Amino acid sequence: MSRRYRIAVIPGDGIGKEVVPEGVRVLRAAADAFGIGLDLAEYDFASAEYWQRHGTMLPDGWFEELKDRDALFLGAVGWPDTVPDHVSLWGSLLQFRRRFDQYANVRPVRLMPGVTSPLAGRGPGDIDFYVVRENTEGEYSAIGGRMFEGTERETVVQETVMTRTGVDRILRYAFELARRRERASLTSATKSNGISQTMPYWDERVAAMAAEYPDVAVDQYHIDILTAHFVLHPERFDVVVASNLFGDILSDLGPACAGTIGIAPSANIDPERRYPSLFEPVHGSAPDIAGKGIANPVGQIWSASMMLDHLGEPEAAAAVLRAVEEVLAGDRSALTPDLGGEGTTASLGAAVAAAVKG
Ligand code: GGG
């Protein structure tokens, strides 16, 4: 077997532990169909259970353990009953993104065949864009602190960080993606009328880079009206580039407009390929439905398709996506309740795996 990939599988918490096995099932089906070798190593860290046993989300030496993997395949992180959300997130997922410099968080938003958008009159093909989220700085700086705690003068400060390197590299990634797409259109999410330092700087860098990409049509919206346009005119968008927090919000809103967050995938990419990139669904651990076997595994499966593409297996990646489309558009009996079906996580995963053709 000439193409062999070493992949770290990290189910995490809640429905992550239910959807990851279905992602792996489809990954194995694609590997069989396309003659790809897989070395999958599963890890129990980056989970609340691990934190309960060890008092930390990640073991000493996690960086060395993972850094030579070809990719990381992650489910969901967070279980607020056990670990405060900011502790679990900063202790695991955000460490991966930062230490492996996965600065481009790429999140496709597409209305798939067989999926109903809550927006009137939209069908497959009408919503098809990418949110490109800056993934290592911005509002997620962790710089700040508290003073006078527990008194009337209690004071809390949190900084937003934008560096020229950080802003320019995510903008360049987004401009390059837009240039490769038919519409070649890029929308920048800003709030430079209210946020007086970082966002005007973001706008300046967008304008400077736009001069290098005369073939890309550029516009920008303040985040408040941009969220309204996502709901009112999602067909306007092609590539939307945003800071860490704005991108996080837009990449939940977009898939909700396209039917369900359950199908939305994401790729946390180190474009320079110094470290493994990480692939995970956009959704979190969903404690409200965890353990019921009804979580939609398509976001995880589509993330597996993005991982195959990143690994240099575009045909296998396309076959997985075709299988997803075929199953979503077919008999509804295998589909999960969020898609209007009566099936389970496992029935939907099995149907997609069976539909993968080499
Ligand atoms: N699979 C994604 C996941 O577990 N997300 C948890 C979460 O809260 N993420 C916030 C973020 O991506 O910034």
Residues whose N, C-alpha, C, O or C-beta is under 5 A from the ligand:
A	BS01	GGG	G75 A76 V77 D248 E280 P281 V282 H283 G284 S285
